[in-house]
Structure formats: C-alpha cells, structure tokens
C-alpha cells in the first residue's frame, strides 16, 4: 500500500483510524493489531472507541521520520510498518523566550 498524504486509513480489527501526514517510502504494509489497514471504513458497531495502544491526537512515525500518521480515533491495536512498530513522535521543543 502506498497512500498519499491526507488519506484516511481504518483498522479491520478495532476502532483505530489514522490520517496519513507523510509517506515518503514506497509500497509498504501498514498494520494495526497485526491485520492490514483498509481505506474503507468498517461497518459501525455502535461500540464506543477504547483507548489502548493508539492514542487520540498523537502522531506515529518511523525511526527515520519517512512515514508519519495522525491518530483520529483510538483503539487497542498497535500500529506497525512491515512488522516494525511505530513510535509516538516527540514534541518539538519551543524556542526560549529570554
């Protein structure tokens, strides 16, 4: 899968959904909870979102920063690219106001 920035992706095993911020790499497999993510939203189950491995509003990225995703709906599955878990992006430090 090679989504473009702005695409929404949905988990097929839990409530997680993300928006692609950056995807510089080629065709890689994005998974959530070990299952591939889909470009089509799942049928609504009426189940409220649970917080677990993915956190609402957090940005997830690869170590090199080539791929960056924004979590728009939390869930229990962990995000991974080709089996390598994604980490939460650290906040950028603000400049000193001396």
ZIFEN-V135073 format. One record per residue. N is the residue number from 0. PSI is psi in whole degrees, -180 to 180 (NA if undefined). OMEGA is omega in whole degrees, -180 to 180 (none if undefined). Layout:
n: {N/N}
psi: {PSI/PSI}
omega: {OMEGA/OMEGA}
This chain:
n: {0/1/2/3/4/5/6/7/8/9/10/11/12/13/14/15/16/17/18/19/20/21/22/23/24/25/26/27/28/29/30/31/32/33/34/35/36/37/38/39/40/41/42/43/44/45/46/47/48/49/50/51/52/53/54/55/56/57/58/59/60/61/62/63/64/65/66/67/68/69/70/71/72/73/74/75/76/77/78/79/80/81/82/83/84/85/86/87/88/89/90/91/92/93/94/95/96/97}
psi: {136/82/160/159/137/-17/140/138/144/142/148/-3/-14/-162/2/135/147/161/136/124/-45/136/86/-20/174/-139/102/159/118/125/157/119/25/-7/144/146/156/155/-7/135/145/165/142/134/-7/3/131/151/140/151/134/-114/-35/140/137/131/-4/147/132/136/165/168/-38/-10/13/-26/132/131/147/124/119/-12/121/163/-176/-14/145/141/142/151/118/40/-8/119/143/151/159/131/133/146/144/136/142/151/151/146/60/NA}
omega: {175/179/177/179/-178/179/174/178/-173/177/177/-177/178/-174/-176/169/-177/172/-180/176/180/176/-177/-177/179/-176/-180/180/176/-180/174/-177/179/-179/179/177/-175/176/179/-180/179/176/-178/179/-177/-178/179/179/177/177/-178/-176/178/-175/-179/176/180/176/180/-177/174/-180/-179/-179/-179/180/179/-179/177/-180/-180/176/-176/178/-176/-178/177/179/179/175/-178/177/179/-178/175/180/176/-179/179/179/178/180/178/179/180/179/-178/none}
